[in-house]
Amino acid sequence: MEFFKYTLTNGIRCIFRRIKSPVAYCALTVNAGSRDEKPAESGIAHFTEHMLFKGTARRRAHHINCRLEKLGGELNAFTTKEETVVHATTLKGDLSKAAELISDIIFSSTFPAHEVEKEREVVLDEFNSYKDSPPERIYDEFEDLVFAGSQLGHNILGRKATVSKFRGEDIAAFVGRCYNTDQMVFSVAADIPESAFVRLADRYMGVQAPSLRAFGRRRPPGAGRLEKSLNRATHQAHCILGGPAYDMHHPRRNTLSLLVNILGGPAANSMLNVQLREKYGLTYNIDASYTPYSDTGILAVYFGTDKGKTALCIELIEKILRRLRTEKLTARQLTAAQKQFIGQLSISMESKEGYMLSAAKSELVYNAVDSPEVIYKKLLSITPSDILETAAELFGDLSILVYNGGGSYR
């Protein structure tokens, strides 16, 4: 088996992969993100992630920050719209210290008032940094368009008005409501026996009392096709075309992932890169992405270009999308695309930490982790008709958001 699985009495699912390495990796993945916030809590999931490092019943912020770093290890975290992940990298002999520290900050953080005030300034400064990144900001504003009226639409940082009001008790209430043990996965990749992993999980993750998720997520309403232009003081124009896509459970999600890689994946031979960058020299940055969520998803094509070339870029992109909707790939084209995508996935799996985190999310969502061989078999079963039907369903009448640009970058 690629991963050994074990469930604690409190409901936390645990997965383990034995690797030959002096370095060990561990993480706790929590099924709680910005879409689980109430309207008055906008930004609290991300703020909570910051505050996990600011003090527990046993440690002050300084002790948390130094616990692994002084051993050469790392402790970090990130928040998405649906997850919060705390992860650590250490030498194998320090794995138990990492697991204990993650347990302490997840289950015993105290959110001291003076630390809340200090970290608030850090997060508010992060807002300013975010506004200075048009490629990042436009994705969030595009999701606001597509998922208008839902918590899935707003960006992870939230709003300054709400972040400015958070108190320690607000953070504790969010943790109490959303950090449920039946919504957690503890994952480890290390050169230790399975029996040692079980003892590690029992000792550090089994200490928390069981708690069950008491709420469900609401599927966002469809907004229909939209076009919007915004004036932004940026040198370039920035644009996204896209719309709703398949959720994590849709039978064609793998087909869409392959199709998006053909359209605008990271390789230089993607259709968008070949046409808009290599053939016409219209853009430096162009790509396509597919982000699945638990009950919906989003498809996006992004590019940045000179203001006067935006319309031509959109015309060329729509031409490529129309071809994918109406013309089947040949068997040879599809085989080459499958081989390329499988190669990319295989290389990405060489990152032991990345593979572990990906497996943890799979366990969280599907209660299962597919081996690479199973993943590749699913991709190789995709047919030209599958590609055509998926493109026909999703690649027509896409919404468009444009940052007009043409100003001074700031």
C-alpha positions, -999 to 999 in steps of 0.1 A, spaced: 0 0 0 12 35 -8 -3 49 24 -11 32 57 -44 44 72 -55 46 109 -84 63 126 -83 76 161 -111 72 186 -119 109 183 -124 106 146 -92 121 133 -81 102 102 -44 94 100 -24 84 69 13 74 68 38 68 40 72 53 48 100 70 29 137 64 28 150 98 39 166 114 70 139 141 67 104 137 80 72 155 71 39 158 90 8 179 88 -27 184 102 -52 193 75 -85 208 87 -116 210 66 -122 246 75 -116 277 53 -128 311 44 -161 298 29 -170 285 64 -170 321 78 -202 339 88 -206 373 71 -193 392 101 -163 369 103 -149 377 68 -112 369 70 -112 350 103 -101 317 89 -69 333 76 -65 354 108 -69 322 129 -41 306 109 -18 335 119 -29 334 155 -22 296 159 15 307 162 9 333 188 6 314 221 -8 283 237 -15 272 273 21 260 274 40 282 250 45 318 241 49 329 204 87 330 207 88 294 219 65 282 191 86 299 165 119 285 178 108 250 187 117 235 153 137 262 137 165 258 163 167 222 152 169 231 115 133 223 109 104 244 97 68 250 108 43 266 85 7 269 76 -17 281 49 -54 287 44 -76 281 14 -113 286 9 -119 251 22 -89 240 43 -64 252 69 -32 232 70 -4 233 95 27 214 84 62 208 96 95 195 81 122 181 105 149 156 107 135 121 114 147 122 150 127 153 157 94 141 142 77 136 176 86 172 185 69 184 153 38 163 160 35 176 196 39 212 185 12 209 158 -11 193 183 -4 221 208 -11 250 185 -42 234 170 -58 222 202 -44 246 229 -40 280 213 -52 308 236 -53 338 212 -39 364 236 -54 399 233 -20 417 229 -10 392 202 -43 397 183 -36 434 182 -1 429 169 -10 404 143 -39 425 131 -14 451 118 5 423 100 -26 411 83 -38 446 74 -4 452 58 -9 419 39 -40 436 23 -17 463 8 7 437 -5 -22 418 -21 -35 450 -38 0 454 -54 -4 420 -72 -29 424 -100 -26 388 -112 -36 375 -77 -62 401 -71 -81 396 -103 -86 359 -96 -103 368 -63 -125 394 -80 -134 370 -107 -146 344 -81 -166 372 -66 -183 375 -99 -189 338 -105 -200 330 -69 -217 363 -61 -237 363 -29 -218 333 -13 -190 330 11 -170 311 -16 -169 344 -35 -149 366 -11 -112 365 -9 -94 347 18 -80 378 35 -115 390 41 -123 427 46 -104 453 65 -136 463 83 -141 429 98 -105 421 105 -102 454 124 -128 441 149 -116 405 156 -110 396 192 -96 365 208 -130 352 217 -142 356 181 -112 334 169 -119 308 197 -156 307 186 -146 300 149 -121 273 160 -148 257 182 -173 257 154 -150 246 125 -120 227 139 -139 194 143 -121 162 148 -142 144 122 -130 170 97 -92 165 103 -65 144 87 -31 139 103 -5 129 77 31 118 80 59 108 56 89 95 74 113 66 77 97 50 108 77 18 112 39 18 111 38 9 147 58 40 156 34 61 135 4 47 154 20 56 187 28 91 175 -8 97 163 -23 82 195 -1 103 218 -4 137 201 -36 137 180 -56 113 202 -56 137 232 -84 159 218 -120 152 227 -142 142 197 -163 168 180 -186 165 150 -193 190 123 -227 206 130 -232 226 98 -231 220 61 -219 242 32 -243 258 8 -237 254 -29 -233 289 -43 -259 301 -67 -250 305 -104 -246 341 -115 -248 335 -153 -225 350 -179 -211 384 -169 -187 409 -184 -170 436 -162 -143 461 -168 -125 478 -139 -101 507 -140 -69 498 -122 -37 518 -120 -15 491 -135 9 492 -164 -6 462 -182 -42 452 -187 -51 419 -170 -80 397 -180 -98 365 -170 -123 344 -190 -140 316 -172 -170 303 -153 -183 276 -130 -168 241 -134 -170 206 -120 -168 199 -82 -144 174 -66 -169 146 -70 -178 150 -106 -170 120 -128 -154 142 -154 -131 161 -131 -100 142 -143 -111 149 -179 -113 186 -172 -79 186 -155 -63 170 -186 -82 194 -209 -71 225 -190 -35 212 -191 -38 209 -229 -53 244 -231 -31 264 -209 -9 242 -186 26 251 -175 43 235 -206 55 257 -234 35 236 -259 1 245 -244 -24 258 -270 -27 292 -254 11 297 -250 18 285 -286 -8 309 -301 -7 340 -280 29 341 -268 50 322 -294 31 329 -326 18 365 -320 40 377 -291 10 393 -274 16 382 -238 43 370 -214 19 354 -189 -10 333 -201 -24 301 -185 -55 281 -178 -66 267 -144 -92 246 -129 -100 248 -92 -125 222 -78 -143 227 -46 -165 203 -26 -197 213 -43 -187 234 -73 -155 245 -92 -141 273 -113 -124 274 -147 -103 304 -156 -80 316 -185 -58 344 -174 -35 367 -193 -17 401 -190 -10 422 -220 -7 458 -233 -40 477 -230 -45 480 -267 -41 442 -273 -68 429 -249 -95 426 -275 -73 407 -299 -62 383 -271 -98 376 -261 -106 369 -298 -78 344 -302 -86 327 -269 -123 323 -279 -112 309 -312 -91 282 -295 -120 274 -271 -144 271 -300 -121 247 -318 -119 225 -286 -158 226 -284 -163 215 -320 -133 194 -331 -122 161 -316 -86 156 -307 -70 128 -327 -60 97 -309 -23 107 -314 -29 141 -299 -47 127 -269 -20 101 -262 7 128 -263 -13 150 -240 -19 121 -215 18 112 -215 28 148 -209 2 152 -180 13 119 -164 49 130 -166 41 163 -149 22 145 -121 50 120 -116 76 148 -113 54 167 -88 51 136 -67 89 136 -62 82 164 -36 75 142 -6 59 170 13 37 180 -16 26 144 -22 18 140 15 -3 171 16 -21 161 -16 -28 127 -1 -42 142 31 -66 163 11 -77 133 -8 -84 114 24 -103 144 37 -125 146 6 -128 110 -6 -118 91 25 -93 73 2 -59 79 -14 -54 66 -49 -20 52 -58 -1 69 -87 -9 38 -108 -46 42 -102 -45 79 -111 -26 72 -143 -51 45 -153 -80 70 -149 -62 95 -171 -54 70 -197 -91 59 -199 -101 93 -211 -113 94 -248 -114 121 -275 -152 121 -270 -148 128 -233 -126 158 -241 -150 171 -267 -181 167 -245 -164 184 -216 -152 214 -237 -187 217 -252 -203 218 -218 -179 243 -201 -161 263 -227 -190 283 -241 -203 317 -230 -176 324 -204 -177 354 -182 -150 381 -187 -133 404 -161 -108 430 -173 -85 453 -155 -81 481 -181 -46 491 -171 -26 517 -190 -16 536 -158 14 537 -136 20 505 -117 15 508 -79 
